[in-house]
């Protein structure tokens, strides 16, 4: 039988899939458990799903002296840049609890490489199944698997609301439709709008629970339980190095006060669009966010990018910089960042409450690092500029910038570019054939409610019985999800 290595973390969806696959007995299953609370209840209780399993945090120790010779060999063997991967890790930088040194970071990465190498070489899996990576350790494993010929199957959200796909890269589709194979004769422009606007990514994000709908009483109850039951080994995982009860309490207070202060500054100093003003629109990404810190890391400094775009604008145009309303879950940006934007004479900081689609309709050009705004622009017949590979970059109205020196000329050229509606119909066909319906936000919300106090505080213990009950309650949805992963395995076997 073919072998599948699963990455199991707090998301739990891959565990649900693994258990359904186990019932079918078609594959040998292996798993890396990444429960960063360091509670091994679920890991210890699940004795039948996997042929072999590893608890990730058992293999990562503090004060580990890295072997630079070994790390150099890893870079050469797997054709990866370890520092570039490290800089994509949000935990290593701007961390309130711990200042990570060079030795800390390289020691962690070396231990991860040794664990992953051991697993891959001794067990030789055929496939890796995981959710979309947002931690460097996940991305590192995916890249090592790639070099070893292990096909990654990542559950990837798309730019069409409730539709997802399985991808080996996490940034693009595996299956390509050649132009001659696409029949778009029965597709009209309203079909395209419905697919991308009715269940938009923005609408999905608004539905996602982040603990905000938890009552004050339950927040206090959950937070108090966490602090009372606080275990000293909580800070043994590098995600929580330096964390103590008092540091956590102080940090939460600072975050709450700081968030209100930054929001107040933003409300006071941001503006609404001006009538009859030509502008280029730059909607900011939430950060930290995988799509910029890992997938577009060389363009991840958004404030610096604002400054570079402002220098590149033709006379007669403003740059409208719109804050992302979901920055509220990150306590907004630092006030010094907003001040840098406000100091630029041809830039306006637009209030986060202004609807993005309304701005796109009125702008001359959309610029985004890797966001859905570029696709929305095409649907609203506006050109766009992006800074990394995206699934709509092949369209003639989209320009990808690889060298910032090309930005001034690219802006001038893009402003004059027209949208080809036939390409939008092809995009519609491409999406409907290569994605499937799965409400990932609804599944996340159910998981948060069942296992994580509504998303406000992560539970210490999750029991196998709870997992089994959850699968029974959501069996139809999860069965389909497992089917799609098996379908991708079959596709890879035939290619």
Helices and strands as residue ranges (DSSP letters): E 3-9, H 13-24, E 28-34, H 41-45, E 52-55, G 56-59, H 68-78, H 82-86, G 90-92, H 102-123, E 127-131, H 136-147, E 151-157, E 163-167, G 179-181, H 189-193, I 194-198, H 201-207, H 216-228, G 232-236, G 238-240, H 245-269, E 279-283, H 290-293, G 297-299, H 302-312, E 318-322, G 325-330, H 335-342, E 347-350, H 356-362, E 365-367, H 373-379, E 384-386, E 398-400, G 404-406, H 407-415, H 421-434, E 436-437, H 440-451, G 453-455, H 464-473, H 475-493
